[in-house]
Amino acid sequence: MNNIDFEKYDVSCFTGEPKSKEVLNNIYKINKNVRLIFKPGVPLYRIFEVYRDRYTYNRGIRGNLGKKIFPE
């Protein structure tokens, strides 16, 4: 991220809460101009939303089905 022009781009990093020292050390290496947004805990999904999320995570939004069920 040190090659990004922070005068031109506003950069945010969305991540889960760090659960290990290695992850925390990597976070400390992120450029100080990057806004960090942490999402602790587990998502609160209905059963179909869990399926949509897992499908998109594993396969992306390729194809008609992926585009149709992509969470907005």
LINCORBEL-V393774 format. One record per residue. N is the residue number from 1. PHI is phi as a letter, one per 20 degrees, with the letter a starting at -180 (none if undefined). OMEGA is omega in radians with two decimals (999 if undefined). D_FIRST is the distance of its C-alpha to the first C-alpha in whole Angstrom. Layout:
BEGIN
n->N phi->PHI omega->OMEGA d_first->D_FIRST
n->N phi->PHI omega->OMEGA d_first->D_FIRST
END
This chain:
BEGIN
n->1 phi->none omega->-3.13 d_first->0
n->2 phi->f omega->3.11 d_first->4
n->3 phi->e omega->-3.13 d_first->5
n->4 phi->e omega->3.06 d_first->6
n->5 phi->e omega->-3.07 d_first->9
n->6 phi->f omega->3.00 d_first->10
n->7 phi->f omega->-3.09 d_first->13
n->8 phi->e omega->-3.04 d_first->13
n->9 phi->c omega->3.02 d_first->11
n->10 phi->d omega->-2.98 d_first->12
n->11 phi->d omega->3.05 d_first->9
n->12 phi->c omega->3.09 d_first->11
n->13 phi->d omega->-3.13 d_first->11
n->14 phi->d omega->-3.06 d_first->14
n->15 phi->b omega->3.05 d_first->15
n->16 phi->f omega->3.14 d_first->19
n->17 phi->f omega->-3.11 d_first->20
n->18 phi->f omega->-3.09 d_first->19
n->19 phi->d omega->3.11 d_first->22
n->20 phi->b omega->3.13 d_first->22
n->21 phi->f omega->3.13 d_first->21
n->22 phi->f omega->3.13 d_first->18
n->23 phi->f omega->3.12 d_first->16
n->24 phi->f omega->3.09 d_first->17
n->25 phi->f omega->3.10 d_first->15
n->26 phi->f omega->3.11 d_first->12
n->27 phi->f omega->3.12 d_first->12
n->28 phi->f omega->-3.14 d_first->12
n->29 phi->e omega->-3.12 d_first->10
n->30 phi->f omega->3.14 d_first->7
n->31 phi->g omega->-3.07 d_first->6
n->32 phi->f omega->3.10 d_first->10
n->33 phi->e omega->-3.13 d_first->9
n->34 phi->e omega->3.09 d_first->8
n->35 phi->e omega->3.14 d_first->12
n->36 phi->e omega->3.10 d_first->13
n->37 phi->c omega->-3.10 d_first->16
n->38 phi->d omega->3.09 d_first->18
n->39 phi->d omega->-3.14 d_first->21
n->40 phi->f omega->3.03 d_first->23
n->41 phi->n omega->-3.13 d_first->26
n->42 phi->d omega->3.12 d_first->27
n->43 phi->f omega->3.09 d_first->28
n->44 phi->d omega->-3.09 d_first->31
n->45 phi->d omega->2.88 d_first->32
n->46 phi->e omega->-3.00 d_first->35
n->47 phi->g omega->-3.14 d_first->36
n->48 phi->f omega->3.11 d_first->36
n->49 phi->f omega->3.07 d_first->32
n->50 phi->f omega->3.12 d_first->31
n->51 phi->f omega->-3.13 d_first->32
n->52 phi->g omega->-3.13 d_first->30
n->53 phi->f omega->-3.14 d_first->27
n->54 phi->f omega->3.13 d_first->28
n->55 phi->f omega->-3.12 d_first->29
n->56 phi->f omega->3.14 d_first->26
n->57 phi->f omega->-3.07 d_first->23
n->58 phi->e omega->-3.01 d_first->25
n->59 phi->d omega->-3.08 d_first->26
n->60 phi->m omega->-3.10 d_first->24
n->61 phi->d omega->3.10 d_first->26
n->62 phi->f omega->3.06 d_first->28
n->63 phi->m omega->-3.09 d_first->31
n->64 phi->f omega->-3.13 d_first->34
n->65 phi->f omega->3.12 d_first->33
n->66 phi->g omega->3.12 d_first->30
n->67 phi->f omega->-3.10 d_first->30
n->68 phi->f omega->-3.06 d_first->33
n->69 phi->e omega->-3.13 d_first->32
n->70 phi->g omega->-3.14 d_first->28
n->71 phi->f omega->3.10 d_first->28
n->72 phi->e omega->999 d_first->27
END
